Amino acid sequence: MADLIARIARGALAGTIGTLAMDVLWWSRYRRSGGEDSFTDWEFATSTTSFDEASAPGQVGKRIAGLVGIDLPDAAASPTTNAVHWLTGAGYGAAHALLHQDGDHPLLRGAATGAGAFTNSYAAMGAMGIYQPIWEYDAGTLAKDLSAHLLFGIATGLAHAALTTSGGD
């Protein structure tokens, strides 16, 4: 059991590293398009003051809280956005750690994790009405999002491989 918990923990840490890699890409795109927020302000959604302006993770968090009878105030929009965003990345990392097979190449495992995260995001958030159905997005938008998720997955896969080598999966 301790081995399983350690494996999940290494995967969650790898997913956190993958999330950071993806966020650096998204932030650099934001800056190239004229955005002015520092990485820290952008990363932690410091300017998000309501759920109406919260990104998808914040919207998901608000919905989940509502399902269990908690009505989150707008002051919780930024921390909710951050918590759901980072926990999602850690969760995909934990799943990655549980699903990989010894001998699989970390780049291929990572690409599969990223593609799965991309697909699941559009399926789940489309069903929730947070995203439009995937077929309503233009190819450029989907390509940017897919490339960011592939980077997430590959960074997660490489981080997990490094952590596994040092931690012993």
Buried (B, 14 or more C-beta within 10 A) or exposed (E): EEEEEBBBBBBBBBBBBBBBBBBBBBBEEBBEEEEEBEEEEBBBBEEBEEBEBBBBBBBBBBBBBEEEEEEBEBEBBBBBBBBBBBBBBBBBBBBBBEEBEEEBEBEEBBBBBBBBBBEEBBEEBBEEEBBEEBEEBEEEEBEBBBBBBBBBBBBBBBBBBBBBEEEEB
